[in-house]
Amino acid sequence: MKSNPLTRSFHKLIDDNAGNTTVTMAMVIIILMAMCGIIIDLGVMVEHRARLYSASMAGAHSSIDSYDVEILEREGVIELIPEVMVPKISSYLTANLEDAWVDSVELVPERHDCVRIITKCKVKPVFMQLFGVDEKVMKVDLFLTVYPD
């Protein structure tokens, strides 16, 4: 039985295992590089969130320490505390992070000794831009007791 040269070369190609390891390793390397990129981006986001939290707390504590809360409470202007805190927190945020801002500072309605501070910052993940994620907004929500009970 005569065989076709095309059929012979096709069977030879199928039976030959040379190069399988190279192709497998190339696929594994691509997958590992993608995983490393995602892990690095997640690490950058966690680091930005920690810096946002630290700057928010430092600004809040600094603004509370710089004003006598008992005098504000005695004169009935405890509601002014959020307005007093915003510039101080903003200065701490801009000193520590590029794209950070104070979203809101408000007194907690149920408790008049507690302030809710919401701060946000933008993070630009490098690897995730390949998947269409240009920037991510990180949010920190703090509750701070203004004066002890």
Backbone torsions as a table, in degrees:
resi	resn	phi	psi	omega
1	MET	NA	127.1	-179.8
2	LYS	-87.2	143.2	177.5
3	SER	-114.4	150.9	-179.1
4	ASN	-75.1	138.6	178.8
5	PRO	-61.4	-32.4	178.3
6	LEU	-67.0	-41.1	178.6
7	THR	-66.2	-40.6	178.8
8	ARG	-62.4	-44.2	-179.3
9	SER	-68.4	-33.0	177.7
10	PHE	-67.2	-44.5	178.4
11	HIS	-65.1	-36.5	178.5
12	LYS	-65.1	-39.4	179.0
13	LEU	-65.7	-40.2	-179.7
14	ILE	-70.1	-39.2	-178.2
15	ASP	-76.5	-18.6	-177.7
16	ASP	-81.3	126.2	-179.3
17	ASN	-101.2	5.0	-178.8
18	ALA	-66.5	133.3	177.3
19	GLY	96.0	-8.3	179.7
20	ASN	-63.4	-40.3	179.9
21	THR	-65.3	-39.3	-179.7
22	THR	-63.4	-44.6	179.8
23	VAL	-65.5	-42.5	179.4
24	THR	-63.0	-45.4	180.0
25	MET	-65.2	-36.7	177.9
26	ALA	-62.4	-42.8	178.5
27	MET	-65.7	-40.9	179.8
28	VAL	-64.9	-41.6	-180.0
29	ILE	-64.1	-41.3	178.4
30	ILE	-63.0	-43.9	179.6
31	ILE	-65.1	-42.4	179.2
32	LEU	-65.3	-38.2	178.2
33	MET	-66.2	-38.9	177.3
34	ALA	-64.5	-42.7	178.5
35	MET	-63.9	-40.8	178.3
36	CYS	-63.3	-41.0	178.5
37	GLY	-62.5	-43.0	179.2
38	ILE	-66.3	-41.0	179.6
39	ILE	-65.0	-39.7	178.4
40	ILE	-64.8	-44.0	178.1
41	ASP	-62.3	-41.7	177.6
42	LEU	-64.1	-38.0	176.5
43	GLY	-63.3	-39.7	177.6
44	VAL	-64.3	-40.8	179.3
45	MET	-66.4	-40.6	178.2
46	VAL	-64.7	-40.2	179.0
47	GLU	-65.1	-40.7	177.1
48	HIS	-64.0	-40.3	179.5
49	ARG	-65.1	-39.7	178.4
50	ALA	-65.3	-41.3	177.8
51	ARG	-66.4	-37.6	177.6
52	LEU	-64.6	-43.2	178.4
53	TYR	-62.3	-46.9	-178.8
54	SER	-63.4	-44.0	-179.6
55	ALA	-66.4	-38.3	178.5
56	SER	-64.3	-45.8	179.5
57	MET	-66.0	-41.9	-179.9
58	ALA	-63.6	-43.4	178.3
59	GLY	-64.9	-41.0	179.6
60	ALA	-65.1	-47.6	179.6
61	HIS	-64.6	-37.7	179.1
62	SER	-65.6	-40.3	180.0
63	SER	-71.5	-35.5	177.3
64	ILE	-68.6	-41.1	-178.8
65	ASP	-68.1	-27.1	-175.7
66	SER	-82.0	-11.0	179.6
67	TYR	-120.6	145.1	178.6
68	ASP	-84.1	103.4	-175.0
69	VAL	-66.2	-34.4	-179.5
70	GLU	-64.3	-37.8	177.6
71	ILE	-67.3	-42.3	178.4
72	LEU	-60.7	-40.7	-179.3
73	GLU	-69.7	-42.0	-178.3
74	ARG	-64.2	-36.6	179.7
75	GLU	-84.9	-1.5	175.8
76	GLY	77.1	24.5	-179.6
77	VAL	-116.6	33.7	178.6
78	ILE	-61.1	-23.7	179.2
79	GLU	-67.9	-15.2	179.5
80	LEU	-78.2	-13.8	-176.5
81	ILE	-56.6	-47.2	178.0
82	PRO	-57.6	-39.1	179.5
83	GLU	-67.4	-31.4	179.6
84	VAL	-74.8	-32.3	-174.7
85	MET	-76.9	-31.7	-172.2
86	VAL	-57.7	-48.8	-178.9
87	PRO	-63.3	-38.6	-178.8
88	LYS	-67.3	-45.2	178.6
89	ILE	-64.6	-41.2	179.4
90	SER	-60.8	-39.8	179.8
91	SER	-66.6	-38.2	176.6
92	TYR	-66.8	-40.1	-179.4
93	LEU	-65.2	-47.0	-177.9
94	THR	-68.9	-26.1	176.8
95	ALA	-73.4	-28.2	-175.0
96	ASN	-103.9	-25.9	-177.1
97	LEU	-136.2	149.3	-179.0
98	GLU	-71.6	-63.3	-174.6
99	ASP	-103.2	68.4	179.3
100	ALA	-125.2	148.2	-179.8
101	TRP	-152.2	160.9	175.5
102	VAL	-88.8	119.2	179.9
103	ASP	-79.9	-48.0	177.5
104	SER	-161.5	148.7	171.7
105	VAL	-133.3	119.8	-176.4
106	GLU	-146.1	153.6	173.6
107	LEU	-74.4	141.9	176.3
108	VAL	-74.9	124.5	-174.2
109	PRO	-59.9	-37.4	-176.9
110	GLU	-75.0	-29.8	-177.2
111	ARG	-126.0	121.6	-177.7
112	HIS	-85.1	-0.5	177.9
113	ASP	-105.3	10.0	-174.7
114	CYS	-124.0	136.2	179.6
115	VAL	-116.4	135.5	176.1
116	ARG	-102.8	125.3	-178.1
117	ILE	-119.6	125.2	176.4
118	ILE	-117.4	119.1	177.4
119	THR	-121.3	152.0	-179.1
120	LYS	-138.0	155.2	172.9
121	CYS	-148.0	154.8	179.1
122	LYS	-96.1	137.5	176.2
123	VAL	-123.3	136.0	179.1
124	LYS	-110.1	94.0	179.8
125	PRO	-70.5	130.5	-174.1
126	VAL	-72.3	-53.1	-175.0
127	PHE	-70.7	-35.4	-177.1
128	MET	-70.9	-11.4	175.5
129	GLN	-65.9	-24.4	176.1
130	LEU	-65.0	-25.7	-179.1
131	PHE	-101.4	12.3	175.2
132	GLY	92.2	6.6	177.7
133	VAL	-92.8	101.8	-177.6
134	ASP	-78.1	-46.5	177.8
135	GLU	-151.2	153.5	-178.8
136	LYS	-123.2	138.6	179.1
137	VAL	-100.1	120.2	177.5
138	MET	-94.4	142.1	-176.3
139	LYS	-127.0	136.8	174.0
140	VAL	-123.1	128.1	-178.9
141	ASP	-116.8	111.3	-176.8
142	LEU	-111.4	146.2	168.9
143	PHE	-119.4	121.9	-175.1
144	LEU	-124.1	128.3	176.1
145	THR	-79.2	125.5	-175.0
146	VAL	-76.6	-43.2	178.8
147	TYR	-144.1	150.9	-177.2
148	PRO	-69.0	153.1	178.2
149	ASP	-69.1	NA	NA
